[in-house]
Amino acid sequence: MSSHGARKKVVFRCDFCHSPLVKRTSHLSHDHLRHDSFNCTNPVCSAAFTGHTELTGVASPSGLPHALPTDLPPSPAYAREIAQRAHRLQLCGSQPDLLDALPLPADH
């Protein structure tokens, strides 16, 4: 670690003065949607911004054996992986593939 301490990751910068923004408040509007409020760290500028964080898809399934199903669709990459596994299984029958160590999820 450097002598200057840990550096904070800057996610957004102010449109007006380019200083880092800090998330001040957020609230959950839905299971997959959070509304956020950001403030500029420059005390002279003091601009405020709003936005939202949204979960839009499943990129990788849960590793839990009895995980609850989700209402989120698979991400395009995950959907492609599921389709490729099913295609290889159809072509190769019972010949296992090194990358197919995990079973396909039942809900997809």
Beta strands, then each sheet from edge to edge (+ up, - down):
strand 1: 21-30
strand 2: 33-40
strand 3: 48-54
sheet 1: 1+ 2- 3+
end
